[in-house]
Amino acid sequence: MPLFTLEISGRPVLVFSEEDRGGAEELVASTIGPDLLDFEEEEGRPVWDGKEGLSVRDADPGEAARWEQGRAEAQQDADADNEGEEPDGFAVFLIEAVDAGAEED
């Protein structure tokens, strides 16, 4: 499946897979973009403010390698938890980001 990179105002932020560019753009508009509103960068500022431009392009080789590495790590974690399932809708941040709504342990 092809890999795409989401850019916010020209800055690469996230790599994800989708069947084609049209599907990737639709996924960003309907799901990924709104979900980004829940994430913050380390400095506490939102990853996306809901206003900046979002664009989708083909992932470059370095971004694709980071996605593959992240997917492999997620699969190992799933295997360790005895779940053994491939994560659906898997994406990898290219920036340091945290879920602002998640509680810390």
C-alpha positions as CSV (number, residue, x, y, z in Angstrom):
1,M,0.0,0.0,0.0
2,P,1.4,3.4,-0.9
3,L,2.7,5.7,1.9
4,F,1.8,9.4,2.1
5,T,3.1,12.3,4.2
6,L,0.9,14.9,5.7
7,E,2.4,18.4,5.7
8,I,1.1,21.3,7.8
9,S,2.0,24.5,6.1
10,G,4.8,22.7,4.2
11,R,6.2,20.9,7.3
12,P,6.2,17.1,7.3
13,V,4.3,15.9,10.3
14,L,2.9,12.4,9.8
15,V,3.3,9.3,7.5
16,F,0.4,7.0,6.8
17,S,-0.7,4.4,4.3
18,E,-3.8,4.6,2.0
19,E,-4.8,3.0,-1.3
20,D,-4.3,6.2,-3.4
21,R,-3.8,9.9,-3.1
22,G,-7.5,10.7,-3.3
23,G,-8.2,8.3,-0.4
24,A,-5.3,9.8,1.5
25,E,-6.6,13.4,1.0
26,E,-10.1,12.3,2.0
27,L,-8.7,10.5,5.2
28,V,-6.9,13.7,6.2
29,A,-10.0,15.8,5.7
30,S,-12.3,13.5,7.5
31,T,-10.3,11.8,10.2
32,I,-6.6,12.6,10.5
33,G,-6.9,16.4,10.5
34,P,-9.6,16.6,13.2
35,D,-7.6,14.0,15.3
36,L,-4.5,16.2,15.1
37,L,-6.4,18.8,17.2
38,D,-5.9,16.5,20.2
39,F,-2.1,16.4,19.9
40,E,0.5,18.8,21.2
41,E,4.2,19.2,20.5
42,E,6.6,19.0,23.3
43,E,6.4,22.8,23.9
44,G,2.7,22.5,24.5
45,R,1.5,24.1,21.3
46,P,-1.0,22.2,19.2
47,V,0.3,20.1,16.3
48,W,-2.4,21.7,14.1
49,D,-4.5,24.7,15.0
50,G,-7.3,23.8,12.6
51,K,-6.5,26.7,10.3
52,E,-3.1,26.1,8.8
53,G,-2.9,24.4,5.4
54,L,-2.9,20.6,5.3
55,S,-1.5,18.9,2.2
56,V,-0.7,15.3,1.2
57,R,2.2,14.1,-0.8
58,D,4.0,10.8,-1.5
59,A,6.3,9.9,1.4
60,D,10.0,10.1,0.6
61,P,12.3,7.1,1.2
62,G,13.4,8.4,4.7
63,E,9.8,8.9,5.8
64,A,8.8,5.5,4.5
65,A,11.7,3.9,6.4
66,R,10.5,5.6,9.6
67,W,6.9,4.4,9.0
68,E,8.2,0.8,8.5
69,Q,10.3,1.0,11.7
70,G,7.4,2.4,13.7
71,R,5.0,-0.3,12.3
72,A,7.6,-3.1,13.2
73,E,7.9,-1.7,16.7
74,A,4.1,-1.5,17.1
75,Q,3.8,-5.1,15.9
76,Q,6.4,-6.2,18.5
77,D,4.5,-4.4,21.2
78,A,1.2,-6.1,20.1
79,D,3.0,-9.5,20.0
80,A,4.3,-8.9,23.5
81,D,0.8,-8.1,24.7
82,N,-0.4,-11.4,23.0
83,E,-2.7,-9.4,20.7
84,G,-0.9,-10.3,17.5
85,E,-3.0,-8.1,15.3
86,E,-1.7,-5.6,12.7
87,P,-2.6,-2.1,13.8
88,D,-5.3,-0.6,11.6
89,G,-4.9,2.9,10.3
90,F,-1.2,2.9,11.4
91,A,0.6,6.3,11.2
92,V,3.9,7.6,12.4
93,F,4.6,11.1,13.6
94,L,7.7,12.7,12.1
95,I,7.7,15.2,15.0
96,E,7.6,14.8,18.7
97,A,3.9,14.8,19.7
98,V,1.8,13.8,22.6
99,D,-1.9,13.1,22.9
100,A,-3.1,16.1,25.0
101,G,-6.1,14.2,26.2
102,A,-4.3,11.1,27.4
103,E,-3.7,10.8,31.1
104,E,-0.1,10.1,32.3
105,D,0.6,7.0,34.4
